């Protein structure tokens, strides 16, 4: 039997593990699932005869080498910082590897060595990055193959709560790593190009520079710029394109409210707040406001944000989170502002047992072909089944599982460090995704 090693059995691995187990008899696979928590790994594998579950510490090299040496393909669903050591071990042991994470510079540097050893290291094959690359390249290659010229490309993606589970004023719940949501937009330059004009957005302005996107049957969303869009010109073969812009989707009103936390400094992760464990939510909020002997926290916040007294929408969002509550305590010792904010949000934005999430992806392509200009939109909506088999888990796990199968059966065999932007990679993955109900809807304007 071909042996697959899955490192990490967390939130995003549920659909991946199910896919591997469901295909294990037909494909002749045995799947070993590892996690820091052996109980978590066992929960994900159940009593499936083609699997086993073990506790695993990925920081210990002897553990990694022991398990990787037994596998044909290693799937890393661990935090991105751990991928590089796993990749080095895979290359040394001549084992293929698949991840859903962005390619780091360190990972890119392994390309020649991976080629020399005949090892495939496939990265960025989740949803974003992953399905975004593959779906965009399918259209871009189609345009170029027809002799067309791309003049504008925009791409947005968001993990959101499904409409039937959308029951809070933020129109949002956590479907992915909460820490990444709290720290979004920090540490990476936000830059893009519009009509041949280079644009840069500093972090403190990011959530006030949004645009509205409407998707048929699902209404309006707002998008804010994400990371460095300029690097995708070369990646997608769009050198010289006048406009390229990538972003993140939320429901309208989210970004303006989130900007409150940015302006106050609540998303800062660089220092520890004194006495954080005994601080109430109200005291946490008040820590970022000026001192006044008589004004309430509510009044000081409104003055700080230059809100009119009848501007209740933003204040209601803050109140709903419990930030004016003077009885609830943070309860986390030596915490940064970002850690405290994340803790508060996790209590209010968690997916409940019967909640469903959704993935929304939207591309806009404007191109010239045979003297005419075309405006084409491509959108994807994927609904989660429940709190375990979320749309996020589906859209991350299924392409990872499919890429693994394609490596094992020899369809993907080109050694080196890759992302799925070539036809040989994205066409078979997209084909099977469509067979699993992950289908883009095309619209010409």
N, C-alpha and C positions, 0 to 999 in steps of 0.2 A: 504493500500500500504506500501511496505517496503521503508524506507526513508534513503537516502544517503546524507551525508553532505560533500561537496568538499571545502576544505579550500585552496584558492589560485587559480587564473585563469590566471596565467602567461603563458609564452612561451611554457612550457612543458605540459600544461594542455589541449591543444586544442583537441588532439586525444582522450584523456581520456574522456573529457566531451561529445564529439561526440559519443563515444562508449556507454556511459551510457544512453544518450538520445535515441540512435538508438535501444537499448535493453529495454527501459523503458516500452513499451506497453506489450511486450511478458512476461517480468519478473514481471510486476506490481510494478515498482519503481517510486518514486518521488525524484527528485534531486534538492537540494539547493546548489547553487554555490555562494561562497563568495570571496571577494577580497577587498583590501584596496580601490580600485577604483570600485565603483558600476557599472560605465559605462563599465569597462572591463568585469565584471561578466555578465552583460546583453548582451554584444557583443558575449560572448561565448555560452550563452543559447538561444539567439534569442527569438522567441515567442513560444518556445516549450511548449505545454500544461502540460507536466509532470515536469516542472521546475519552479524555481524562483531564482532571483538573488538579493543579498543584499551586501551593503558595510559592512566591518567587520574589526575590529581591534583585532588581535589575542593576543595582549599583555594585553588586558583587560579581567580579569578572568570572570567577570559577563557576558561579551559577549560570551565567550567560553562556559560557563555552560548553558546559555540559548539555544544556537543552538545545542550543543552536546546532550543535554537532549532530543531533539526531534528526533534524528537520531538512526538508527539501526547500521550503519557503518559510520565511519568518515575517509575520505581520506585527508591526509595532504600533500599538494604540496607546503607548505611554506618552508622558509629556515630551514636547519637542526637544528639550535639552538632553534627553537620554538617547535620542536617535543616533547620534554620531558614534558613540561607543558600540552600539549594537551593529551599526553599518560596518564599522571596522572589523568587528568579530565575524560578521557574515562574509566579508570579502576574504578574510584570512582562512575561513573554513569552506569557502566556495559555495555559499548558500545565498539564494536570492532573497530580496527583502522588499516589502511594500509598506508605505506609510501614507497617511492622509495629510501630513503636515507640510508646511512651506519648506522649500529647500534652503538650507543655510549655506553660507559661504564655505564653511567647513565640509559640508556634504558635497558641494560642487567640486571641491578639491580632490575628492576621492574618485572622480570620473575615470581618469586614466588607469588607476589601479583596478577599478571594477572591470574595465574593458580587458585589461591584461589577464585577469583571473576568470573572465567569462561569466561575471555575475551581473544580474539585473537588479538595480536599485530603483524602484518606481516610487516617486513621491507625488504629493499634491493630487491624489486621486480620491478625494472625498467629495464634499459638496462645494465648498468655497474655502480653499482652492480644490478644484477637481471638475465637477460637473460644469462649473462656470467656464473653465478652459475648454473643455471638450465641446460643449454646445456652441460656444462662440466660434471656435476654430472650424466647426462644420460649415457654418455660414460664410465665414471669411474665406475659407479655401474654395467654397463654391463660387463666390464672387470673383476671386482671383483666377480660378480655372476658366471662368466664362469671359475673361478679358476685362473685368470690371475694376474700378478703383475705389477703395474705401476712403470716405472723406470725414466720417464721424462714427465713433463707437462709444457707446455708454453701456455700463453693466452694473446692476445693483442686485444685492442678495440680502435677505434677512431671515432670521429664525424668530417667528412670532407665535403668539397664541392663536389657536383656531377661533373663528367667529363664535361658535357655540360655547366656547369656554372663556370668552373675552368678557369679564365681569368686573373689571376695575378701571378707575379713571385714567390709568396710564396706558391702557390697551396693550399691556405687555406682561409676560411672565418669563422666567428663566427657562430656556430650552437647551442651554449650552453652559460652558464654564462661567459662573457668575463673576469670577475675578477678571476674565477677559472683557466682560461687559463694562465693569466699573473702570477699568484702565484703558478702554477703547480710545484710540486717537493719540495716546501718549507714546513718546519714545521713537516715533517714526515720522519723518517729514511727510506731510500731506501735500502732494503736488500733482498737477495735471496740466493739460493744455486745452484751450478753447479758442477756436478760430485763429490758430497760430499764435495765441497769447499765452505765455506761461503763467500759471496761477499757483499761489502758495497760500495755505491757510494755517495760521498758528493755532495751537491747541485751544487757546482761550476764545477763539472765534469760530471754531469748527461747528458747533451745534446751533449756530445762528445762520449758517450758510447752507440752506437746504433747498431742495426742489421737489415739487409735487409730481408724482407718477400715478397714473390711473390704469388699473388692470380690470378688464371687463369681468363682470360678475363679482369682483372682490373689492371694488371701490378704490379709494385713494390711499396712497402711502407717501411718506416723505423720505427722501434720501439725503444722506450727508456723505461727503467725500471720505474715501478710505485709502490710507497708506499712499504709496507712490504709484500713481497710474502710469507714469512715463516709462517705467521699465517694461511695460507690456507692449510698447511699440515694436521693440526688437523681438520679443517673445512670440508675438502674434503675427510677425511679418508686416507690421504697419508703420514702418519707417516713413516719416514725412507726412503722416496723417495730421490734418489740422486740428482735430478734436478727439481726445481720448480721456475718458473720465470713468472711474469706478467708485462705487459707494455701497453704503449699508442702508437697508430699509427698516423703517419703523412706521407706526401709524401716525397721522398728523397730530401735532401737539406734543409728542414725546420729546423731541429735541429741545424745544424751548424750555420745557420743564427740567430736563436733565442739565441744561446750561446753568440752572441755579446752583447745582452742586459743584460744577466746574468753577463758576465765579467765586463761590464761597471758599473753595479749596478743599472740599470734602473728598475729592478723588485723588488727593496727594498720597503717595505711598512711601514718601522719602523720610518721614520722621515719626517718632512715637509720641502719643498724647499722654500727658501725665495723669495718673489715676484713672485710666480708661475703664478699668473693670467696675468702678463704682459710679461712673458717670451715667446720668439718665439721658434718654434720647433728647430731651429738651435742652439739657446742659450741653450735649454734644453740638446741637445746632447753635446754641447761644455762644459757644466758644469762638465762632467765626464772625460774630457780630460785634459792633462797637459797644462799649459800656455806656449805659444811661441809667440814672438812679430811679427813674419812674416808668419809662417806656417798656411795654411788654415785648417779648420775643417776636410775637406776631407783627407788631408795629415796626420794630426795628428791621425785620426781614423785608417788609413792604417798602420801607424807606430805602433800604440798601438796593433793592431791585427796581426802584422807581415805579412801583405799582400804584395804580389808583385804588381807592377804597372799594370800588365796585368790580375790580379785576379779581374775581374769586376763583377762576379756573385753575391758575397756578397754585394759589394758596390751598385749594381743596386737594390738589395732588399731594402737596407736602403734608397736609393734615392727615390724609388717608394712610400715609406711611407711618404715622405715629410719631413724627418728629417733634410735635408740640407736647408730647406726653411726658410728664414729670415724675412718673412712677416706674416706668420700665427702665431697667438698667442694662447697659451694654454688656457687662459681664465678661469682657475679654481683656486680659492683662497685657500691658505693653503693646497696644494696638496702634497702627497708623490710622489716619482719617479714612483712607480707602478701605481698610479692613473693617472698620466700624460700619461704614456705609454699606459694605457688602453684607455684613451680618444682619443689619436692619432690613435690607432689601430681600434677603433670602427668606425672611419670615413672611413677607407679604407677596412676593412674586413667585413662590414655588408652585410647580404644577401639582394640583391635587389629584387624588387617586383616579378620578374619571375625566380629568382634563385632557384635551388634545392640543397639540401644537401644529404649526404649519411652516413649511419652507416656501418662501416667495423669491423667485429669481426673474429678472427682467433684463433683456438686452435691447438696445436700439442700434440699428445699422443704417447708415445713410451712405449710399454709394452711387457712382456714375457708371453706366453701362450703355455702350452704343449710343452716346449722345443724350441719354435720358438720366434723370436723377431718381433714385428709388429710396423710399423710407420704409423700413421693415422693422417690426417689433417681434420679439420672441419671448414668451413668458412661460413660466413653470410654477405650478402650485402643487405641493405635495402635503397631504394631511397625515398626521400621526394616527395610530390606532388607539394608543393609551399612553400611560406615563412611562412604560417600559419601551414599547416599540414606537418611539416618537418619529416624526418626520425627519428630525435631525439624525437620529440613529439610522433610519432607512437610507437617507441620501449620503451619509458618510460611509456606512457599512456596506451597502450593496456594491458601489463601484470598487471599493477595496477588495471585496470578495470576488467580484468578477475579474478584476485585474490579476488576482492570485490564481484563479482558474486558468486564465489565458497564458500565464507564465508556466504553469504546470503542464499544460497540454501543448506547449511549444508555439502558440500563436504569437505571443510576445517573447522574443528570444534575443533581441539585440542587447548585448551587455553595455553597461555604463550607468551613470546617474541620470535619470530621466524624469520629465513630467509629461502628462499625456496631451501634448499639443500636435503630435504627428498623426496622420490618418491611420497608420498601422496600430496605433494605440487607441485613439478615441472612437473609431468606427465600430469595432466589435463591442466595446464597453457600452456605448450609447445604444446599440442594437439590443443588447440584453436588458439594459435599463428600461427600454420601451416595452419589452416583453413583461417586465415587472410593474408596468403602469406609470413609469416616470417618463412622461411625454411632454414635449414643448408644444405650445400653441403658437402658430405663426399668424402674423397680421401685417398686411400691406396698407400703408396710409396714402 
